[in-house]
Amino acid sequence: MKRENKKHDPLFLSVREVCRILQIKPHILDYWEKRFPEIKPHKIAKRNFYKKEQLKLLYQIKRLLEEGYSLDGIRKKILTQERPSSETREEGLSLFPEFEIKKRYSHKKPSEIPKKEEKWRKIIREVLSELKAIYRSL
């Protein structure tokens, strides 16, 4: 049994490698790219490369074609698959969690607004007043 070496595992796969792995011809891969907007190769030095997630999707398309699905049926099946909710995606993308937009406190009294938020409001007011002063001087 062949051992996988994760250290030398490539990040991108060329069109030739993908075609060899999936045992398809390059023109079929080009056709699938046109029919499925989810398949977007990365252009590096005017050459197309695919990530492993895209390879999994391509393998799934090939497997469903072999099962007898049409391309439209495959597209519907892929679109209806469970996707992560918007909340979980936004949590992973937030670089500055302390600046996340929170619910407004319009229904609360000023004394109920958290001190941290009041601190940021004060800083924003100071910056705004400085920008106005700069604008007036121009």
C-alpha positions as CSV (number, residue, x, y, z in Angstrom):
1,M,0.0,0.0,0.0
2,K,1.3,3.4,-1.0
3,R,1.8,6.0,1.8
4,E,0.7,9.5,1.3
5,N,3.2,12.2,2.0
6,K,1.2,15.2,3.2
7,K,4.3,17.4,3.3
8,H,4.7,17.4,-0.5
9,D,1.0,17.5,-1.2
10,P,0.5,20.2,-3.9
11,L,-1.9,23.0,-3.2
12,F,-2.8,23.4,-6.9
13,L,-3.2,20.7,-9.6
14,S,-2.7,21.4,-13.3
15,V,-5.3,20.6,-15.9
16,R,-3.2,17.6,-17.1
17,E,-3.0,16.2,-13.5
18,V,-6.7,16.6,-13.0
19,C,-7.5,14.9,-16.3
20,R,-5.2,12.1,-15.5
21,I,-6.7,11.6,-12.0
22,L,-10.3,11.7,-13.3
23,Q,-9.4,9.8,-16.5
24,I,-11.1,12.3,-18.7
25,K,-9.9,14.4,-21.7
26,P,-9.2,18.2,-21.3
27,H,-12.0,19.2,-23.6
28,I,-14.5,17.5,-21.3
29,L,-13.1,19.5,-18.4
30,D,-13.5,22.8,-20.4
31,Y,-17.1,21.9,-21.1
32,W,-17.8,21.2,-17.5
33,E,-16.3,24.6,-16.6
34,K,-18.8,26.3,-18.9
35,R,-21.8,24.4,-17.5
36,F,-20.9,24.7,-13.8
37,P,-20.1,28.1,-12.4
38,E,-18.8,26.5,-9.2
39,I,-15.8,25.2,-11.2
40,K,-13.5,28.2,-11.5
41,P,-9.8,27.4,-12.2
42,H,-7.2,29.6,-10.7
43,K,-5.1,31.4,-13.4
44,I,-1.4,31.3,-12.7
45,A,0.9,32.5,-15.4
46,K,-1.9,32.1,-18.0
47,R,-2.4,28.5,-17.0
48,N,-5.4,26.9,-15.2
49,F,-4.9,25.2,-11.9
50,Y,-7.5,23.5,-9.6
51,K,-7.6,23.2,-5.8
52,K,-8.5,20.0,-4.1
53,E,-12.0,21.1,-3.2
54,Q,-12.6,21.7,-6.9
55,L,-11.2,18.2,-7.7
56,K,-13.7,16.7,-5.2
57,L,-16.5,18.5,-7.0
58,L,-15.2,17.4,-10.4
59,Y,-15.0,13.8,-9.2
60,Q,-18.6,14.1,-7.9
61,I,-19.7,15.3,-11.3
62,K,-18.0,12.4,-13.1
63,R,-19.4,9.9,-10.6
64,L,-23.0,11.3,-11.1
65,L,-22.6,11.3,-14.9
66,E,-21.6,7.6,-14.7
67,E,-24.7,6.9,-12.6
68,G,-26.8,8.3,-15.4
69,Y,-27.6,11.9,-14.3
70,S,-27.8,14.7,-16.8
71,L,-25.7,17.8,-16.4
72,D,-28.8,19.8,-15.4
73,G,-29.7,17.1,-12.9
74,I,-26.2,17.2,-11.5
75,R,-26.3,21.0,-11.2
76,K,-29.6,20.8,-9.3
77,K,-28.2,18.1,-7.0
78,I,-25.0,20.1,-6.3
79,L,-27.0,23.3,-5.6
80,T,-29.4,21.6,-3.2
81,Q,-26.6,20.0,-1.2
82,E,-26.2,21.3,2.4
83,R,-24.1,24.4,2.5
84,P,-22.8,26.1,5.7
85,S,-25.1,28.7,7.1
86,S,-24.2,32.4,6.7
87,E,-23.5,32.7,10.4
88,T,-20.8,30.0,10.4
89,R,-19.1,31.5,7.3
90,E,-19.1,35.0,8.7
91,E,-17.6,33.8,12.0
92,G,-14.6,32.3,10.2
93,L,-14.0,35.3,8.0
94,S,-14.0,37.9,10.8
95,L,-10.5,39.3,11.2
96,F,-11.4,41.9,13.8
97,P,-14.2,40.4,16.0
98,E,-14.2,43.5,18.3
99,F,-15.4,45.6,15.3
100,E,-18.3,43.3,14.4
101,I,-21.6,45.1,13.7
102,K,-23.9,44.5,16.5
103,K,-27.6,45.2,17.1
104,R,-28.4,48.9,17.6
105,Y,-29.3,50.1,21.0
106,S,-31.9,52.6,19.9
107,H,-34.5,51.2,22.2
108,K,-32.2,51.5,25.2
109,K,-31.2,54.4,27.3
110,P,-27.7,55.9,27.0
111,S,-26.8,54.5,30.4
112,E,-27.5,51.0,29.2
113,I,-25.1,51.2,26.2
114,P,-22.0,49.1,27.0
115,K,-18.9,51.1,27.9
116,K,-16.8,49.6,25.2
117,E,-19.2,50.7,22.5
118,E,-19.4,54.2,24.0
119,K,-15.6,54.3,23.9
120,W,-15.6,53.6,20.2
121,R,-18.3,56.1,19.5
122,K,-16.1,58.8,21.3
123,I,-13.1,57.9,19.1
124,I,-15.2,58.0,16.0
125,R,-16.5,61.5,17.0
126,E,-13.0,62.7,17.6
127,V,-11.7,61.4,14.2
128,L,-14.8,63.0,12.5
129,S,-14.2,66.4,14.1
130,E,-10.5,66.2,13.0
131,L,-11.5,65.4,9.5
132,K,-13.9,68.3,9.4
133,A,-11.2,70.6,10.6
134,I,-8.9,69.4,7.9
135,Y,-11.6,69.9,5.3
136,R,-12.3,73.5,6.5
137,S,-8.6,74.3,6.2
138,L,-8.5,73.2,2.5
